[in-house]
Amino acid sequence: MNRPVVATLSPDMNIFELIDREPSVLSIFSRLNIGLPFGDMSIGDMCRRDGYSAELFLILCSMHADMGYRPAVGDLRADMLPEVIGYLRASHQYYASHMLPHASAHLEDILAHADSRSRRVLRSFYDDYTRYIVDHFQEEEEHIFAVINNATERCDADFSVIDTPHTDIDDRTNDIASLITKSLPEAVPTPLRCAMLKDIYALRDDLRRHNNIETHLLKPLVELYLKTERR
């Protein structure tokens, strides 16, 4: 069920008004490499300038601003599918080149103040955490995105890849957060702990949005695409 928080988003809205109202959408601009400045440009004008579907851009903004937002099937078009796949792939790159390195930098700051045992344990947990996330992205690339891109009459994309793993990511996030909060020696400054916690929780929440987009936007678009192709 759609919620009022996103009900008034429209192509005529000024971009600064959108960002000021829903700061969570800022990362969308980074992922799509949309250039600033905007001046008084509207969302519709920006999308026409950069070659994006305004309808799809607003759906993505709505899903970032409100985790409970679900796009109406009637608002979806089969020709949105390539753009959604492009966005999800850009998200993988954003995590790999921005969010994970940012968290890793804070990890190194923490490790510089920790004893050898704490360094070994925390690095092991963090390396396992990042490896799991990167492996998950690779599975999506191979078993979903590549398959959809090559689909004609049928589509064998393995959506089970996206149906379960984010619970594991939540659990691994909680393990690292517990170590940082409870187990590191007092010599590790609180601001460094907080910076690291902020990064991993931000990544967790963004991955939840990513999963929502795959489940409630990508999958319905694939079904719509297959129906369209079979006509």
TORKOL-4160 file (C-alpha; in steps of 0.2 Angstrom, whole numbers, padded with zeros to 4 digits, m for minus):
231
<pt num="1" X="0000" Y="0000" Z="0000"/>
<pt num="2" X="0007" Y="0017" Z="m0005"/>
<pt num="3" X="0010" Y="0030" Z="0009"/>
<pt num="4" X="0007" Y="0048" Z="0009"/>
<pt num="5" X="0025" Y="0053" Z="0011"/>
<pt num="6" X="0028" Y="0050" Z="m0007"/>
<pt num="7" X="0011" Y="0053" Z="m0014"/>
<pt num="8" X="0015" Y="0071" Z="m0020"/>
<pt num="9" X="0031" Y="0067" Z="m0029"/>
<pt num="10" X="0029" Y="0073" Z="m0047"/>
<pt num="11" X="0040" Y="0077" Z="m0063"/>
<pt num="12" X="0036" Y="0095" Z="m0060"/>
<pt num="13" X="0044" Y="0095" Z="m0043"/>
<pt num="14" X="0060" Y="0106" Z="m0041"/>
<pt num="15" X="0075" Y="0094" Z="m0038"/>
<pt num="16" X="0081" Y="0104" Z="m0023"/>
<pt num="17" X="0064" Y="0103" Z="m0015"/>
<pt num="18" X="0065" Y="0084" Z="m0018"/>
<pt num="19" X="0082" Y="0082" Z="m0010"/>
<pt num="20" X="0078" Y="0094" Z="0004"/>
<pt num="21" X="0062" Y="0084" Z="0008"/>
<pt num="22" X="0069" Y="0066" Z="0006"/>
<pt num="23" X="0089" Y="0067" Z="0008"/>
<pt num="24" X="0089" Y="0048" Z="0006"/>
<pt num="25" X="0087" Y="0050" Z="m0013"/>
<pt num="26" X="0105" Y="0058" Z="m0014"/>
<pt num="27" X="0113" Y="0042" Z="m0017"/>
<pt num="28" X="0102" Y="0039" Z="m0033"/>
<pt num="29" X="0111" Y="0054" Z="m0041"/>
<pt num="30" X="0128" Y="0047" Z="m0037"/>
<pt num="31" X="0123" Y="0030" Z="m0044"/>
<pt num="32" X="0116" Y="0037" Z="m0060"/>
<pt num="33" X="0131" Y="0049" Z="m0062"/>
<pt num="34" X="0118" Y="0063" Z="m0064"/>
<pt num="35" X="0128" Y="0080" Z="m0065"/>
<pt num="36" X="0125" Y="0095" Z="m0054"/>
<pt num="37" X="0122" Y="0110" Z="m0053"/>
<pt num="38" X="0103" Y="0109" Z="m0055"/>
<pt num="39" X="0098" Y="0127" Z="m0053"/>
<pt num="40" X="0079" Y="0128" Z="m0053"/>
<pt num="41" X="0077" Y="0112" Z="m0064"/>
<pt num="42" X="0063" Y="0101" Z="m0062"/>
<pt num="43" X="0064" Y="0082" Z="m0060"/>
<pt num="44" X="0056" Y="0080" Z="m0077"/>
<pt num="45" X="0068" Y="0092" Z="m0085"/>
<pt num="46" X="0083" Y="0083" Z="m0077"/>
<pt num="47" X="0077" Y="0066" Z="m0083"/>
<pt num="48" X="0074" Y="0073" Z="m0101"/>
<pt num="49" X="0092" Y="0081" Z="m0101"/>
<pt num="50" X="0100" Y="0065" Z="m0095"/>
<pt num="51" X="0089" Y="0052" Z="m0104"/>
<pt num="52" X="0080" Y="0044" Z="m0089"/>
<pt num="53" X="0062" Y="0039" Z="m0088"/>
<pt num="54" X="0054" Y="0052" Z="m0076"/>
<pt num="55" X="0041" Y="0039" Z="m0070"/>
<pt num="56" X="0055" Y="0026" Z="m0066"/>
<pt num="57" X="0066" Y="0039" Z="m0057"/>
<pt num="58" X="0051" Y="0044" Z="m0046"/>
<pt num="59" X="0047" Y="0026" Z="m0042"/>
<pt num="60" X="0066" Y="0024" Z="m0037"/>
<pt num="61" X="0065" Y="0040" Z="m0026"/>
<pt num="62" X="0049" Y="0033" Z="m0018"/>
<pt num="63" X="0056" Y="0017" Z="m0014"/>
<pt num="64" X="0072" Y="0025" Z="m0006"/>
<pt num="65" X="0061" Y="0037" Z="0004"/>
<pt num="66" X="0049" Y="0024" Z="0010"/>
<pt num="67" X="0054" Y="0006" Z="0013"/>
<pt num="68" X="0035" Y="0002" Z="0013"/>
<pt num="69" X="0032" Y="0009" Z="m0004"/>
<pt num="70" X="0026" Y="m0003" Z="m0018"/>
<pt num="71" X="0025" Y="0003" Z="m0036"/>
<pt num="72" X="0008" Y="0000" Z="m0043"/>
<pt num="73" X="0008" Y="m0013" Z="m0057"/>
<pt num="74" X="m0002" Y="m0001" Z="m0068"/>
<pt num="75" X="0013" Y="0011" Z="m0067"/>
<pt num="76" X="0026" Y="m0001" Z="m0074"/>
<pt num="77" X="0031" Y="m0003" Z="m0092"/>
<pt num="78" X="0041" Y="m0017" Z="m0100"/>
<pt num="79" X="0053" Y="m0005" Z="m0107"/>
<pt num="80" X="0058" Y="0001" Z="m0090"/>
<pt num="81" X="0067" Y="m0016" Z="m0087"/>
<pt num="82" X="0084" Y="m0012" Z="m0095"/>
<pt num="83" X="0085" Y="0004" Z="m0085"/>
<pt num="84" X="0081" Y="m0005" Z="m0069"/>
<pt num="85" X="0094" Y="m0018" Z="m0072"/>
<pt num="86" X="0106" Y="m0003" Z="m0076"/>
<pt num="87" X="0102" Y="0005" Z="m0059"/>
<pt num="88" X="0104" Y="m0011" Z="m0049"/>
<pt num="89" X="0121" Y="m0014" Z="m0057"/>
<pt num="90" X="0126" Y="0004" Z="m0054"/>
<pt num="91" X="0121" Y="0001" Z="m0036"/>
<pt num="92" X="0133" Y="m0014" Z="m0035"/>
<pt num="93" X="0147" Y="m0003" Z="m0041"/>
<pt num="94" X="0142" Y="0011" Z="m0028"/>
<pt num="95" X="0143" Y="m0002" Z="m0014"/>
<pt num="96" X="0160" Y="m0008" Z="m0020"/>
<pt num="97" X="0168" Y="0008" Z="m0024"/>
<pt num="98" X="0160" Y="0020" Z="m0011"/>
<pt num="99" X="0151" Y="0012" Z="0004"/>
<pt num="100" X="0163" Y="m0003" Z="0007"/>
<pt num="101" X="0179" Y="0007" Z="0006"/>
<pt num="102" X="0172" Y="0020" Z="0017"/>
<pt num="103" X="0168" Y="0008" Z="0030"/>
<pt num="104" X="0185" Y="m0001" Z="0028"/>
<pt num="105" X="0194" Y="0016" Z="0031"/>
<pt num="106" X="0185" Y="0018" Z="0048"/>
<pt num="107" X="0189" Y="0000" Z="0052"/>
<pt num="108" X="0208" Y="0004" Z="0049"/>
<pt num="109" X="0206" Y="0018" Z="0061"/>
<pt num="110" X="0199" Y="0007" Z="0074"/>
<pt num="111" X="0212" Y="m0007" Z="0072"/>
<pt num="112" X="0226" Y="0006" Z="0075"/>
<pt num="113" X="0219" Y="0008" Z="0093"/>
<pt num="114" X="0215" Y="m0011" Z="0096"/>
<pt num="115" X="0226" Y="m0025" Z="0104"/>
<pt num="116" X="0232" Y="m0039" Z="0093"/>
<pt num="117" X="0218" Y="m0051" Z="0097"/>
<pt num="118" X="0204" Y="m0038" Z="0094"/>
<pt num="119" X="0212" Y="m0034" Z="0078"/>
<pt num="120" X="0212" Y="m0052" Z="0072"/>
<pt num="121" X="0194" Y="m0055" Z="0077"/>
<pt num="122" X="0187" Y="m0039" Z="0070"/>
<pt num="123" X="0196" Y="m0040" Z="0054"/>
<pt num="124" X="0191" Y="m0058" Z="0052"/>
<pt num="125" X="0173" Y="m0054" Z="0055"/>
<pt num="126" X="0174" Y="m0039" Z="0043"/>
<pt num="127" X="0182" Y="m0048" Z="0029"/>
<pt num="128" X="0169" Y="m0062" Z="0030"/>
<pt num="129" X="0156" Y="m0049" Z="0029"/>
<pt num="130" X="0162" Y="m0040" Z="0014"/>
<pt num="131" X="0166" Y="m0056" Z="0005"/>
<pt num="132" X="0148" Y="m0062" Z="0008"/>
<pt num="133" X="0141" Y="m0046" Z="0001"/>
<pt num="134" X="0153" Y="m0046" Z="m0015"/>
<pt num="135" X="0149" Y="m0064" Z="m0018"/>
<pt num="136" X="0130" Y="m0060" Z="m0017"/>
<pt num="137" X="0132" Y="m0046" Z="m0030"/>
<pt num="138" X="0141" Y="m0058" Z="m0041"/>
<pt num="139" X="0128" Y="m0071" Z="m0040"/>
<pt num="140" X="0115" Y="m0058" Z="m0045"/>
<pt num="141" X="0125" Y="m0053" Z="m0060"/>
<pt num="142" X="0127" Y="m0071" Z="m0066"/>
<pt num="143" X="0110" Y="m0078" Z="m0061"/>
<pt num="144" X="0098" Y="m0063" Z="m0063"/>
<pt num="145" X="0105" Y="m0048" Z="m0073"/>
<pt num="146" X="0114" Y="m0058" Z="m0087"/>
<pt num="147" X="0100" Y="m0070" Z="m0089"/>
<pt num="148" X="0087" Y="m0056" Z="m0091"/>
<pt num="149" X="0098" Y="m0047" Z="m0103"/>
<pt num="150" X="0099" Y="m0063" Z="m0114"/>
<pt num="151" X="0080" Y="m0067" Z="m0112"/>
<pt num="152" X="0069" Y="m0069" Z="m0127"/>
<pt num="153" X="0054" Y="m0081" Z="m0126"/>
<pt num="154" X="0058" Y="m0086" Z="m0109"/>
<pt num="155" X="0068" Y="m0081" Z="m0093"/>
<pt num="156" X="0076" Y="m0093" Z="m0081"/>
<pt num="157" X="0083" Y="m0080" Z="m0069"/>
<pt num="158" X="0085" Y="m0087" Z="m0052"/>
<pt num="159" X="0076" Y="m0075" Z="m0041"/>
<pt num="160" X="0079" Y="m0086" Z="m0026"/>
<pt num="161" X="0096" Y="m0077" Z="m0025"/>
<pt num="162" X="0087" Y="m0061" Z="m0019"/>
<pt num="163" X="0074" Y="m0070" Z="m0009"/>
<pt num="164" X="0084" Y="m0075" Z="0007"/>
<pt num="165" X="0101" Y="m0068" Z="0009"/>
<pt num="166" X="0098" Y="m0051" Z="0016"/>
<pt num="167" X="0093" Y="m0059" Z="0033"/>
<pt num="168" X="0111" Y="m0066" Z="0033"/>
<pt num="169" X="0118" Y="m0048" Z="0029"/>
<pt num="170" X="0108" Y="m0042" Z="0044"/>
<pt num="171" X="0115" Y="m0055" Z="0055"/>
<pt num="172" X="0133" Y="m0052" Z="0050"/>
<pt num="173" X="0130" Y="m0033" Z="0053"/>
<pt num="174" X="0124" Y="m0037" Z="0070"/>
<pt num="175" X="0139" Y="m0047" Z="0074"/>
<pt num="176" X="0151" Y="m0033" Z="0069"/>
<pt num="177" X="0141" Y="m0020" Z="0078"/>
<pt num="178" X="0141" Y="m0031" Z="0094"/>
<pt num="179" X="0160" Y="m0033" Z="0093"/>
<pt num="180" X="0163" Y="m0014" Z="0090"/>
<pt num="181" X="0150" Y="m0009" Z="0104"/>
<pt num="182" X="0154" Y="m0023" Z="0117"/>
<pt num="183" X="0171" Y="m0031" Z="0115"/>
<pt num="184" X="0184" Y="m0019" Z="0109"/>
<pt num="185" X="0196" Y="m0012" Z="0122"/>
<pt num="186" X="0192" Y="0005" Z="0130"/>
<pt num="187" X="0207" Y="0012" Z="0121"/>
<pt num="188" X="0197" Y="0013" Z="0105"/>
<pt num="189" X="0189" Y="0030" Z="0105"/>
<pt num="190" X="0170" Y="0032" Z="0105"/>
<pt num="191" X="0170" Y="0043" Z="0089"/>
<pt num="192" X="0179" Y="0030" Z="0079"/>
<pt num="193" X="0167" Y="0016" Z="0085"/>
<pt num="194" X="0152" Y="0027" Z="0080"/>
<pt num="195" X="0159" Y="0031" Z="0063"/>
<pt num="196" X="0161" Y="0013" Z="0059"/>
<pt num="197" X="0144" Y="0009" Z="0066"/>
<pt num="198" X="0136" Y="0022" Z="0056"/>
<pt num="199" X="0144" Y="0016" Z="0040"/>
<pt num="200" X="0139" Y="m0003" Z="0042"/>
<pt num="201" X="0121" Y="0002" Z="0047"/>
<pt num="202" X="0119" Y="0013" Z="0032"/>
<pt num="203" X="0125" Y="m0001" Z="0021"/>
<pt num="204" X="0113" Y="m0013" Z="0029"/>
<pt num="205" X="0098" Y="m0001" Z="0026"/>
<pt num="206" X="0103" Y="0003" Z="0008"/>
<pt num="207" X="0105" Y="m0016" Z="0005"/>
<pt num="208" X="0087" Y="m0018" Z="0011"/>
<pt num="209" X="0081" Y="m0005" Z="m0001"/>
<pt num="210" X="0091" Y="m0014" Z="m0015"/>
<pt num="211" X="0082" Y="m0030" Z="m0010"/>
<pt num="212" X="0065" Y="m0021" Z="m0011"/>
<pt num="213" X="0069" Y="m0014" Z="m0028"/>
<pt num="214" X="0073" Y="m0031" Z="m0034"/>
<pt num="215" X="0058" Y="m0040" Z="m0026"/>
<pt num="216" X="0045" Y="m0027" Z="m0029"/>
<pt num="217" X="0051" Y="m0018" Z="m0045"/>
<pt num="218" X="0063" Y="m0030" Z="m0055"/>
<pt num="219" X="0052" Y="m0046" Z="m0053"/>
<pt num="220" X="0036" Y="m0038" Z="m0058"/>
<pt num="221" X="0045" Y="m0030" Z="m0073"/>
<pt num="222" X="0052" Y="m0046" Z="m0079"/>
<pt num="223" X="0034" Y="m0054" Z="m0078"/>
<pt num="224" X="0027" Y="m0039" Z="m0088"/>
<pt num="225" X="0041" Y="m0041" Z="m0100"/>
<pt num="226" X="0038" Y="m0059" Z="m0103"/>
<pt num="227" X="0020" Y="m0056" Z="m0106"/>
<pt num="228" X="0023" Y="m0042" Z="m0118"/>
<pt num="229" X="0036" Y="m0053" Z="m0128"/>
<pt num="230" X="0024" Y="m0068" Z="m0129"/>
<pt num="231" X="0010" Y="m0058" Z="m0137"/>
